[in-house]
Amino acid sequence: MPLLKDIIIELRDEIGSMFITTGDGEVVDMKSVMWNDQLNRVKAGELTLPRYPCAYLEVLPQQWETLGRTYLAADVTFRVHLIHQEFDAMDGTQDQNMNVFDLRKRLLQFFSLYKADGCGRMVPVNEEQDYAHDNLYHYIIDFKAHVIESSIFANTGSSGSFIVKEPPTDLDLTVEKQH
């Protein structure tokens, strides 16, 4: 079974394999990277995104449970930040970015019940609209999947995959018989 990092890379690459049509009619693959608060950095003038729309993947904190000796399990939330730029759709809906809902539909179709290697099926659990946006619209969709990580504890000892501790040598096991 893969580690969480492998699952994240697979999901990021799957988002990047989606083909979308840009505002100027060009068909391109969806730009996809890990979320690092890029939108606020763009608004501050510190970063320029290569093209829109684009999607960023974030993994929200989760509580892990131990399964046996070498497995961890958690219901992991994968958050997709969809960033879309639109000045005017030229259809009489200025200040009403309706095209972002087409992208939303594509992402939901793409990831609903998607199963990455090493985790359960992806299920959408939450969405957030951007009510205070400028020309950059930020739409968030959360997906949840059960992840089981193995080999997280592999090779932690010198004897195989488990830590081995020698028993104490000063233990007296003399048994006295009672009458």
Biotite code that builds the C-alpha atoms (Angstrom):
import biotite.structure as struc

atoms = struc.array([
    struc.Atom([0.000, 0.000, 0.000], chain_id="A", res_id=1, res_name="MET", atom_name="CA", element="C"),
    struc.Atom([1.258, 3.475, -0.768], chain_id="A", res_id=2, res_name="PRO", atom_name="CA", element="C"),
    struc.Atom([1.957, 6.248, 1.695], chain_id="A", res_id=3, res_name="LEU", atom_name="CA", element="C"),
    struc.Atom([-0.180, 9.390, 1.912], chain_id="A", res_id=4, res_name="LEU", atom_name="CA", element="C"),
    struc.Atom([2.395, 11.242, -0.195], chain_id="A", res_id=5, res_name="LYS", atom_name="CA", element="C"),
    struc.Atom([1.875, 8.766, -3.059], chain_id="A", res_id=6, res_name="ASP", atom_name="CA", element="C"),
    struc.Atom([-1.894, 9.249, -2.887], chain_id="A", res_id=7, res_name="ILE", atom_name="CA", element="C"),
    struc.Atom([-1.500, 13.047, -2.931], chain_id="A", res_id=8, res_name="ILE", atom_name="CA", element="C"),
    struc.Atom([0.765, 12.878, -5.998], chain_id="A", res_id=9, res_name="ILE", atom_name="CA", element="C"),
    struc.Atom([-1.727, 10.589, -7.785], chain_id="A", res_id=10, res_name="GLU", atom_name="CA", element="C"),
    struc.Atom([-4.661, 12.922, -7.054], chain_id="A", res_id=11, res_name="LEU", atom_name="CA", element="C"),
    struc.Atom([-2.692, 16.017, -8.068], chain_id="A", res_id=12, res_name="ARG", atom_name="CA", element="C"),
    struc.Atom([-1.699, 14.346, -11.340], chain_id="A", res_id=13, res_name="ASP", atom_name="CA", element="C"),
    struc.Atom([-5.288, 13.212, -11.999], chain_id="A", res_id=14, res_name="GLU", atom_name="CA", element="C"),
    struc.Atom([-6.518, 16.792, -11.627], chain_id="A", res_id=15, res_name="ILE", atom_name="CA", element="C"),
    struc.Atom([-3.739, 17.857, -14.000], chain_id="A", res_id=16, res_name="GLY", atom_name="CA", element="C"),
    struc.Atom([-4.937, 15.366, -16.623], chain_id="A", res_id=17, res_name="SER", atom_name="CA", element="C"),
    struc.Atom([-8.338, 17.086, -16.934], chain_id="A", res_id=18, res_name="MET", atom_name="CA", element="C"),
    struc.Atom([-8.748, 19.018, -20.153], chain_id="A", res_id=19, res_name="PHE", atom_name="CA", element="C"),
    struc.Atom([-10.577, 22.322, -19.918], chain_id="A", res_id=20, res_name="ILE", atom_name="CA", element="C"),
    struc.Atom([-11.292, 25.279, -22.182], chain_id="A", res_id=21, res_name="THR", atom_name="CA", element="C"),
    struc.Atom([-9.744, 28.579, -21.122], chain_id="A", res_id=22, res_name="THR", atom_name="CA", element="C"),
    struc.Atom([-11.501, 31.940, -21.376], chain_id="A", res_id=23, res_name="GLY", atom_name="CA", element="C"),
    struc.Atom([-9.910, 32.560, -24.780], chain_id="A", res_id=24, res_name="ASP", atom_name="CA", element="C"),
    struc.Atom([-11.149, 29.221, -26.147], chain_id="A", res_id=25, res_name="GLY", atom_name="CA", element="C"),
    struc.Atom([-7.889, 27.267, -25.856], chain_id="A", res_id=26, res_name="GLU", atom_name="CA", element="C"),
    struc.Atom([-8.177, 23.608, -24.749], chain_id="A", res_id=27, res_name="VAL", atom_name="CA", element="C"),
    struc.Atom([-5.475, 22.876, -22.168], chain_id="A", res_id=28, res_name="VAL", atom_name="CA", element="C"),
    struc.Atom([-4.847, 20.539, -19.278], chain_id="A", res_id=29, res_name="ASP", atom_name="CA", element="C"),
    struc.Atom([-5.862, 21.842, -15.847], chain_id="A", res_id=30, res_name="MET", atom_name="CA", element="C"),
    struc.Atom([-2.939, 23.407, -13.992], chain_id="A", res_id=31, res_name="LYS", atom_name="CA", element="C"),
    struc.Atom([-2.674, 21.533, -10.675], chain_id="A", res_id=32, res_name="SER", atom_name="CA", element="C"),
    struc.Atom([-0.230, 21.882, -7.774], chain_id="A", res_id=33, res_name="VAL", atom_name="CA", element="C"),
    struc.Atom([-0.304, 21.667, -3.980], chain_id="A", res_id=34, res_name="MET", atom_name="CA", element="C"),
    struc.Atom([-2.111, 24.489, -2.153], chain_id="A", res_id=35, res_name="TRP", atom_name="CA", element="C"),
    struc.Atom([0.201, 26.970, -0.465], chain_id="A", res_id=36, res_name="ASN", atom_name="CA", element="C"),
    struc.Atom([-2.140, 29.960, -0.141], chain_id="A", res_id=37, res_name="ASP", atom_name="CA", element="C"),
    struc.Atom([-1.316, 30.998, -3.704], chain_id="A", res_id=38, res_name="GLN", atom_name="CA", element="C"),
    struc.Atom([-4.475, 33.087, -4.117], chain_id="A", res_id=39, res_name="LEU", atom_name="CA", element="C"),
    struc.Atom([-3.584, 35.519, -1.331], chain_id="A", res_id=40, res_name="ASN", atom_name="CA", element="C"),
    struc.Atom([-0.056, 35.797, -2.726], chain_id="A", res_id=41, res_name="ARG", atom_name="CA", element="C"),
    struc.Atom([-1.479, 36.585, -6.184], chain_id="A", res_id=42, res_name="VAL", atom_name="CA", element="C"),
    struc.Atom([-3.722, 39.290, -4.712], chain_id="A", res_id=43, res_name="LYS", atom_name="CA", element="C"),
    struc.Atom([-0.711, 40.741, -2.844], chain_id="A", res_id=44, res_name="ALA", atom_name="CA", element="C"),
    struc.Atom([1.233, 40.901, -6.128], chain_id="A", res_id=45, res_name="GLY", atom_name="CA", element="C"),
    struc.Atom([3.832, 38.381, -4.938], chain_id="A", res_id=46, res_name="GLU", atom_name="CA", element="C"),
    struc.Atom([2.916, 35.607, -7.385], chain_id="A", res_id=47, res_name="LEU", atom_name="CA", element="C"),
    struc.Atom([1.556, 35.255, -10.898], chain_id="A", res_id=48, res_name="THR", atom_name="CA", element="C"),
    struc.Atom([-0.377, 32.123, -11.751], chain_id="A", res_id=49, res_name="LEU", atom_name="CA", element="C"),
    struc.Atom([0.468, 30.687, -15.181], chain_id="A", res_id=50, res_name="PRO", atom_name="CA", element="C"),
    struc.Atom([-3.120, 30.400, -16.428], chain_id="A", res_id=51, res_name="ARG", atom_name="CA", element="C"),
    struc.Atom([-6.707, 30.075, -15.334], chain_id="A", res_id=52, res_name="TYR", atom_name="CA", element="C"),
    struc.Atom([-8.623, 28.040, -14.446], chain_id="A", res_id=53, res_name="PRO", atom_name="CA", element="C"),
    struc.Atom([-6.370, 26.065, -12.144], chain_id="A", res_id=54, res_name="CYS", atom_name="CA", element="C"),
    struc.Atom([-6.861, 23.716, -9.225], chain_id="A", res_id=55, res_name="ALA", atom_name="CA", element="C"),
    struc.Atom([-4.844, 23.322, -6.066], chain_id="A", res_id=56, res_name="TYR", atom_name="CA", element="C"),
    struc.Atom([-4.892, 20.284, -3.810], chain_id="A", res_id=57, res_name="LEU", atom_name="CA", element="C"),
    struc.Atom([-4.765, 20.599, -0.019], chain_id="A", res_id=58, res_name="GLU", atom_name="CA", element="C"),
    struc.Atom([-4.830, 17.788, 2.537], chain_id="A", res_id=59, res_name="VAL", atom_name="CA", element="C"),
    struc.Atom([-6.612, 18.802, 5.728], chain_id="A", res_id=60, res_name="LEU", atom_name="CA", element="C"),
    struc.Atom([-5.367, 17.595, 9.128], chain_id="A", res_id=61, res_name="PRO", atom_name="CA", element="C"),
    struc.Atom([-6.813, 14.288, 10.257], chain_id="A", res_id=62, res_name="GLN", atom_name="CA", element="C"),
    struc.Atom([-6.709, 11.969, 13.218], chain_id="A", res_id=63, res_name="GLN", atom_name="CA", element="C"),
    struc.Atom([-4.905, 8.704, 12.501], chain_id="A", res_id=64, res_name="TRP", atom_name="CA", element="C"),
    struc.Atom([-5.717, 5.367, 14.131], chain_id="A", res_id=65, res_name="GLU", atom_name="CA", element="C"),
    struc.Atom([-3.307, 2.454, 14.449], chain_id="A", res_id=66, res_name="THR", atom_name="CA", element="C"),
    struc.Atom([-4.369, -0.811, 12.838], chain_id="A", res_id=67, res_name="LEU", atom_name="CA", element="C"),
    struc.Atom([-2.173, -3.635, 13.973], chain_id="A", res_id=68, res_name="GLY", atom_name="CA", element="C"),
    struc.Atom([1.554, -3.167, 14.011], chain_id="A", res_id=69, res_name="ARG", atom_name="CA", element="C"),
    struc.Atom([2.321, -1.463, 10.723], chain_id="A", res_id=70, res_name="THR", atom_name="CA", element="C"),
    struc.Atom([-0.846, 0.227, 9.481], chain_id="A", res_id=71, res_name="TYR", atom_name="CA", element="C"),
    struc.Atom([-2.387, 3.656, 10.039], chain_id="A", res_id=72, res_name="LEU", atom_name="CA", element="C"),
    struc.Atom([-5.917, 4.574, 8.973], chain_id="A", res_id=73, res_name="ALA", atom_name="CA", element="C"),
    struc.Atom([-7.851, 7.849, 8.722], chain_id="A", res_id=74, res_name="ALA", atom_name="CA", element="C"),
    struc.Atom([-10.744, 9.487, 6.921], chain_id="A", res_id=75, res_name="ASP", atom_name="CA", element="C"),
    struc.Atom([-8.751, 12.097, 5.018], chain_id="A", res_id=76, res_name="VAL", atom_name="CA", element="C"),
    struc.Atom([-10.259, 15.263, 3.571], chain_id="A", res_id=77, res_name="THR", atom_name="CA", element="C"),
    struc.Atom([-8.766, 16.338, 0.258], chain_id="A", res_id=78, res_name="PHE", atom_name="CA", element="C"),
    struc.Atom([-9.642, 19.972, -0.494], chain_id="A", res_id=79, res_name="ARG", atom_name="CA", element="C"),
    struc.Atom([-9.599, 21.207, -4.083], chain_id="A", res_id=80, res_name="VAL", atom_name="CA", element="C"),
    struc.Atom([-9.228, 24.972, -4.533], chain_id="A", res_id=81, res_name="HIS", atom_name="CA", element="C"),
    struc.Atom([-10.582, 25.909, -7.959], chain_id="A", res_id=82, res_name="LEU", atom_name="CA", element="C"),
    struc.Atom([-9.308, 29.305, -9.114], chain_id="A", res_id=83, res_name="ILE", atom_name="CA", element="C"),
    struc.Atom([-11.077, 30.832, -12.095], chain_id="A", res_id=84, res_name="HIS", atom_name="CA", element="C"),
    struc.Atom([-10.591, 34.238, -13.704], chain_id="A", res_id=85, res_name="GLN", atom_name="CA", element="C"),
    struc.Atom([-13.407, 35.933, -15.534], chain_id="A", res_id=86, res_name="GLU", atom_name="CA", element="C"),
    struc.Atom([-13.792, 39.616, -16.342], chain_id="A", res_id=87, res_name="PHE", atom_name="CA", element="C"),
    struc.Atom([-17.085, 39.356, -18.223], chain_id="A", res_id=88, res_name="ASP", atom_name="CA", element="C"),
    struc.Atom([-18.694, 36.268, -19.752], chain_id="A", res_id=89, res_name="ALA", atom_name="CA", element="C"),
    struc.Atom([-20.228, 38.514, -22.446], chain_id="A", res_id=90, res_name="MET", atom_name="CA", element="C"),
    struc.Atom([-23.631, 36.914, -21.862], chain_id="A", res_id=91, res_name="ASP", atom_name="CA", element="C"),
    struc.Atom([-25.251, 39.606, -19.733], chain_id="A", res_id=92, res_name="GLY", atom_name="CA", element="C"),
    struc.Atom([-24.117, 38.050, -16.451], chain_id="A", res_id=93, res_name="THR", atom_name="CA", element="C"),
    struc.Atom([-21.336, 40.474, -15.503], chain_id="A", res_id=94, res_name="GLN", atom_name="CA", element="C"),
    struc.Atom([-20.441, 40.154, -11.801], chain_id="A", res_id=95, res_name="ASP", atom_name="CA", element="C"),
    struc.Atom([-22.081, 36.709, -11.859], chain_id="A", res_id=96, res_name="GLN", atom_name="CA", element="C"),
    struc.Atom([-19.372, 34.179, -12.592], chain_id="A", res_id=97, res_name="ASN", atom_name="CA", element="C"),
    struc.Atom([-21.540, 31.278, -13.748], chain_id="A", res_id=98, res_name="MET", atom_name="CA", element="C"),
    struc.Atom([-18.779, 29.493, -15.693], chain_id="A", res_id=99, res_name="ASN", atom_name="CA", element="C"),
    struc.Atom([-17.139, 28.410, -12.447], chain_id="A", res_id=100, res_name="VAL", atom_name="CA", element="C"),
    struc.Atom([-20.123, 26.095, -11.945], chain_id="A", res_id=101, res_name="PHE", atom_name="CA", element="C"),
    struc.Atom([-19.257, 24.286, -15.181], chain_id="A", res_id=102, res_name="ASP", atom_name="CA", element="C"),
    struc.Atom([-15.773, 23.691, -13.766], chain_id="A", res_id=103, res_name="LEU", atom_name="CA", element="C"),
    struc.Atom([-17.319, 22.620, -10.460], chain_id="A", res_id=104, res_name="ARG", atom_name="CA", element="C"),
    struc.Atom([-19.431, 20.060, -12.295], chain_id="A", res_id=105, res_name="LYS", atom_name="CA", element="C"),
    struc.Atom([-16.357, 18.719, -14.112], chain_id="A", res_id=106, res_name="ARG", atom_name="CA", element="C"),
    struc.Atom([-14.451, 18.296, -10.851], chain_id="A", res_id=107, res_name="LEU", atom_name="CA", element="C"),
    struc.Atom([-17.401, 16.614, -9.146], chain_id="A", res_id=108, res_name="LEU", atom_name="CA", element="C"),
    struc.Atom([-17.850, 14.230, -12.065], chain_id="A", res_id=109, res_name="GLN", atom_name="CA", element="C"),
    struc.Atom([-14.138, 13.555, -12.183], chain_id="A", res_id=110, res_name="PHE", atom_name="CA", element="C"),
    struc.Atom([-13.611, 12.853, -8.490], chain_id="A", res_id=111, res_name="PHE", atom_name="CA", element="C"),
    struc.Atom([-16.966, 11.618, -7.238], chain_id="A", res_id=112, res_name="SER", atom_name="CA", element="C"),
    struc.Atom([-16.445, 7.987, -6.372], chain_id="A", res_id=113, res_name="LEU", atom_name="CA", element="C"),
    struc.Atom([-12.848, 8.150, -7.680], chain_id="A", res_id=114, res_name="TYR", atom_name="CA", element="C"),
    struc.Atom([-10.596, 5.606, -5.988], chain_id="A", res_id=115, res_name="LYS", atom_name="CA", element="C"),
    struc.Atom([-6.911, 6.376, -5.755], chain_id="A", res_id=116, res_name="ALA", atom_name="CA", element="C"),
    struc.Atom([-4.532, 3.513, -5.067], chain_id="A", res_id=117, res_name="ASP", atom_name="CA", element="C"),
    struc.Atom([-4.387, 2.941, -1.303], chain_id="A", res_id=118, res_name="GLY", atom_name="CA", element="C"),
    struc.Atom([-7.605, 4.639, -0.320], chain_id="A", res_id=119, res_name="CYS", atom_name="CA", element="C"),
    struc.Atom([-11.351, 4.258, -0.485], chain_id="A", res_id=120, res_name="GLY", atom_name="CA", element="C"),
    struc.Atom([-13.633, 6.012, -2.921], chain_id="A", res_id=121, res_name="ARG", atom_name="CA", element="C"),
    struc.Atom([-13.612, 9.819, -3.031], chain_id="A", res_id=122, res_name="MET", atom_name="CA", element="C"),
    struc.Atom([-16.908, 11.282, -1.833], chain_id="A", res_id=123, res_name="VAL", atom_name="CA", element="C"),
    struc.Atom([-17.741, 15.012, -2.000], chain_id="A", res_id=124, res_name="PRO", atom_name="CA", element="C"),
    struc.Atom([-18.574, 16.293, 1.496], chain_id="A", res_id=125, res_name="VAL", atom_name="CA", element="C"),
    struc.Atom([-18.503, 20.108, 1.365], chain_id="A", res_id=126, res_name="ASN", atom_name="CA", element="C"),
    struc.Atom([-18.418, 23.064, -1.010], chain_id="A", res_id=127, res_name="GLU", atom_name="CA", element="C"),
    struc.Atom([-17.735, 26.756, -0.420], chain_id="A", res_id=128, res_name="GLU", atom_name="CA", element="C"),
    struc.Atom([-18.507, 29.578, -2.804], chain_id="A", res_id=129, res_name="GLN", atom_name="CA", element="C"),
    struc.Atom([-16.545, 32.815, -2.989], chain_id="A", res_id=130, res_name="ASP", atom_name="CA", element="C"),
    struc.Atom([-18.871, 35.695, -2.136], chain_id="A", res_id=131, res_name="TYR", atom_name="CA", element="C"),
    struc.Atom([-16.220, 38.416, -1.883], chain_id="A", res_id=132, res_name="ALA", atom_name="CA", element="C"),
    struc.Atom([-14.261, 37.882, -5.075], chain_id="A", res_id=133, res_name="HIS", atom_name="CA", element="C"),
    struc.Atom([-12.806, 40.194, -7.662], chain_id="A", res_id=134, res_name="ASP", atom_name="CA", element="C"),
    struc.Atom([-12.001, 38.807, -11.120], chain_id="A", res_id=135, res_name="ASN", atom_name="CA", element="C"),
    struc.Atom([-10.396, 35.765, -9.471], chain_id="A", res_id=136, res_name="LEU", atom_name="CA", element="C"),
    struc.Atom([-13.077, 33.394, -8.226], chain_id="A", res_id=137, res_name="TYR", atom_name="CA", element="C"),
    struc.Atom([-12.119, 30.862, -5.526], chain_id="A", res_id=138, res_name="HIS", atom_name="CA", element="C"),
    struc.Atom([-14.386, 27.805, -5.298], chain_id="A", res_id=139, res_name="TYR", atom_name="CA", element="C"),
    struc.Atom([-13.618, 25.056, -2.770], chain_id="A", res_id=140, res_name="ILE", atom_name="CA", element="C"),
    struc.Atom([-14.735, 21.429, -2.897], chain_id="A", res_id=141, res_name="ILE", atom_name="CA", element="C"),
    struc.Atom([-13.873, 18.924, -0.160], chain_id="A", res_id=142, res_name="ASP", atom_name="CA", element="C"),
    struc.Atom([-13.683, 15.205, -0.861], chain_id="A", res_id=143, res_name="PHE", atom_name="CA", element="C"),
    struc.Atom([-13.247, 12.560, 1.807], chain_id="A", res_id=144, res_name="LYS", atom_name="CA", element="C"),
    struc.Atom([-11.725, 9.094, 1.468], chain_id="A", res_id=145, res_name="ALA", atom_name="CA", element="C"),
    struc.Atom([-10.591, 6.429, 3.909], chain_id="A", res_id=146, res_name="HIS", atom_name="CA", element="C"),
    struc.Atom([-6.816, 6.018, 3.656], chain_id="A", res_id=147, res_name="VAL", atom_name="CA", element="C"),
    struc.Atom([-4.776, 3.121, 4.986], chain_id="A", res_id=148, res_name="ILE", atom_name="CA", element="C"),
    struc.Atom([-1.037, 3.669, 5.112], chain_id="A", res_id=149, res_name="GLU", atom_name="CA", element="C"),
    struc.Atom([1.254, 0.713, 5.479], chain_id="A", res_id=150, res_name="SER", atom_name="CA", element="C"),
    struc.Atom([5.005, 0.542, 5.873], chain_id="A", res_id=151, res_name="SER", atom_name="CA", element="C"),
    struc.Atom([4.926, 3.751, 7.900], chain_id="A", res_id=152, res_name="ILE", atom_name="CA", element="C"),
    struc.Atom([6.753, 1.820, 10.625], chain_id="A", res_id=153, res_name="PHE", atom_name="CA", element="C"),
    struc.Atom([8.698, -0.496, 8.329], chain_id="A", res_id=154, res_name="ALA", atom_name="CA", element="C"),
    struc.Atom([12.384, -1.059, 8.987], chain_id="A", res_id=155, res_name="ASN", atom_name="CA", element="C"),
    struc.Atom([12.389, 0.710, 12.340], chain_id="A", res_id=156, res_name="THR", atom_name="CA", element="C"),
    struc.Atom([14.431, -1.991, 14.048], chain_id="A", res_id=157, res_name="GLY", atom_name="CA", element="C"),
    struc.Atom([17.513, -4.007, 13.326], chain_id="A", res_id=158, res_name="SER", atom_name="CA", element="C"),
    struc.Atom([15.652, -7.319, 13.193], chain_id="A", res_id=159, res_name="SER", atom_name="CA", element="C"),
    struc.Atom([13.127, -7.309, 10.363], chain_id="A", res_id=160, res_name="GLY", atom_name="CA", element="C"),
    struc.Atom([10.339, -4.767, 10.411], chain_id="A", res_id=161, res_name="SER", atom_name="CA", element="C"),
    struc.Atom([9.795, -4.582, 14.180], chain_id="A", res_id=162, res_name="PHE", atom_name="CA", element="C"),
    struc.Atom([11.703, -3.161, 17.116], chain_id="A", res_id=163, res_name="ILE", atom_name="CA", element="C"),
    struc.Atom([13.082, -5.993, 19.214], chain_id="A", res_id=164, res_name="VAL", atom_name="CA", element="C"),
    struc.Atom([14.081, -5.519, 22.866], chain_id="A", res_id=165, res_name="LYS", atom_name="CA", element="C"),
    struc.Atom([16.079, -8.110, 24.733], chain_id="A", res_id=166, res_name="GLU", atom_name="CA", element="C"),
    struc.Atom([14.389, -9.420, 27.905], chain_id="A", res_id=167, res_name="PRO", atom_name="CA", element="C"),
    struc.Atom([15.975, -8.553, 31.257], chain_id="A", res_id=168, res_name="PRO", atom_name="CA", element="C"),
    struc.Atom([18.720, -11.042, 32.196], chain_id="A", res_id=169, res_name="THR", atom_name="CA", element="C"),
    struc.Atom([18.487, -10.676, 35.996], chain_id="A", res_id=170, res_name="ASP", atom_name="CA", element="C"),
    struc.Atom([15.016, -12.220, 36.230], chain_id="A", res_id=171, res_name="LEU", atom_name="CA", element="C"),
    struc.Atom([14.731, -15.160, 38.662], chain_id="A", res_id=172, res_name="ASP", atom_name="CA", element="C"),
    struc.Atom([12.225, -17.791, 37.548], chain_id="A", res_id=173, res_name="LEU", atom_name="CA", element="C"),
    struc.Atom([12.621, -20.201, 40.478], chain_id="A", res_id=174, res_name="THR", atom_name="CA", element="C"),
    struc.Atom([9.255, -21.648, 41.450], chain_id="A", res_id=175, res_name="VAL", atom_name="CA", element="C"),
    struc.Atom([8.659, -22.881, 44.979], chain_id="A", res_id=176, res_name="GLU", atom_name="CA", element="C"),
    struc.Atom([6.110, -25.574, 45.652], chain_id="A", res_id=177, res_name="LYS", atom_name="CA", element="C"),
    struc.Atom([3.536, -24.942, 48.336], chain_id="A", res_id=178, res_name="GLN", atom_name="CA", element="C"),
    struc.Atom([2.011, -27.797, 50.377], chain_id="A", res_id=179, res_name="HIS", atom_name="CA", element="C"),
])
